[in-house]
Amino acid sequence: AGRATKEDKIDPSVGLIINKKVGQPVNRGESLVTIHHARPLDPTWMDELNSAFEIVATPTTRQALIYAKL
């Protein structure tokens, strides 16, 4: 976050804070993400961010991050 191209200077005040982990319960009205931004947010980008989350009625489990040790 914080730049449009890799040549741009990084803005350290811009980024995302994910407020919930996979499998944690979410109550109506709770924030899943805190967005820190310096410019108006593109609605297309917001749609993409919203589609990154899926809220389901049944509990889920986290997928393994490490599949094997060599």
HUJOTA-V152788 format. One record per run of one state. SS is the DSSP state (H for helix, E for strand, L for the rest). FROM is the first residue (numbers start at 1). TO is the last residue. If there is no record, write none. Layout:
BEGIN
((SS FROM TO) (SS FROM TO))
END
This chain:
BEGIN
((L 1 14) (E 15 18) (L 19 32) (E 33 36) (L 37 42) (H 43 51) (L 52 70))
END
